[in-house]
């Protein structure tokens, strides 16, 4: 299964940086969302803080995705 998704290492440092931001933000988003689940939340869970963290993670994911689109569009046009 994994051989179907064999990707080449991106040549551009900007692409690698954007992919790192995208990946780390996705992991953070998953972690923050788990904190909000009734099963994993505790009485001391600050829902407002968790919500702010989820929003920030979503923003970082959108930012990284936009960077990737911008970079790949420029590279494809050259």
C-alpha positions as CSV (number, residue, x, y, z in Angstrom):
1,X,0.0,0.0,0.0
2,X,2.7,2.5,0.9
3,X,4.5,1.9,-2.3
4,X,1.6,3.5,-4.1
5,X,2.4,6.7,-2.4
6,X,6.2,6.9,-3.0
7,X,6.9,10.6,-3.2
8,X,10.2,12.2,-4.3
9,X,11.8,14.5,-1.7
10,X,10.8,18.1,-2.6
11,X,13.8,20.0,-4.1
12,X,12.6,23.4,-2.9
13,X,13.4,24.4,0.7
14,X,10.2,26.5,0.6
15,X,8.2,23.4,-0.3
16,X,9.8,21.4,2.5
17,X,9.2,24.2,5.0
18,X,5.5,24.4,3.9
19,X,5.1,20.6,4.2
20,X,6.6,20.6,7.7
21,X,4.2,23.4,8.8
22,X,1.3,21.5,7.2
23,X,2.2,18.3,8.9
24,X,3.0,19.7,12.3
25,X,-0.2,21.8,12.3
26,X,-2.3,18.8,11.4
27,X,-0.8,16.8,14.3
28,X,-1.4,19.8,16.6
29,X,-5.0,20.1,15.3
30,X,-5.6,16.4,16.0
31,X,-4.2,16.7,19.5
32,X,-6.3,19.9,20.3
33,X,-9.5,18.3,19.0
34,X,-8.9,15.3,21.2
35,X,-8.7,17.6,24.2
36,X,-12.2,18.8,23.4
37,X,-13.8,15.3,23.2
38,X,-16.0,14.5,26.2
39,X,-14.1,11.2,26.7
40,X,-10.7,12.9,27.0
41,X,-11.5,16.2,28.4
42,X,-11.3,16.8,32.1
43,X,-13.2,19.3,34.3
44,X,-10.1,21.6,34.2
45,X,-10.1,21.7,30.4
46,X,-10.2,25.3,29.3
47,X,-12.7,25.1,26.4
48,X,-12.0,28.6,25.2
49,X,-8.2,28.0,25.1
50,X,-8.7,24.7,23.2
51,X,-11.0,26.5,20.8
52,X,-8.4,29.2,20.2
53,X,-5.7,26.5,19.6
54,X,-7.9,24.7,17.1
55,X,-8.5,27.9,15.3
56,X,-4.8,28.7,15.2
57,X,-4.0,25.2,13.9
58,X,-6.6,25.5,11.2
59,X,-5.1,28.9,10.2
60,X,-1.6,27.4,10.1
61,X,-2.9,24.5,7.9
62,X,-4.6,27.0,5.5
63,X,-1.4,29.1,5.4
64,X,0.8,26.1,4.6
65,X,-1.6,24.9,1.9
66,X,-1.7,28.4,0.3
67,X,2.1,28.5,0.4
68,X,2.3,25.1,-1.4
69,X,-0.2,26.2,-4.0
70,X,1.7,29.5,-4.6
71,X,5.1,27.7,-4.8
72,X,3.9,24.9,-7.1
73,X,2.1,27.3,-9.4
74,X,5.2,29.4,-9.8
75,X,7.4,26.3,-10.4
76,X,4.9,24.9,-13.0
77,X,4.8,28.2,-14.8
78,X,8.6,28.3,-15.2
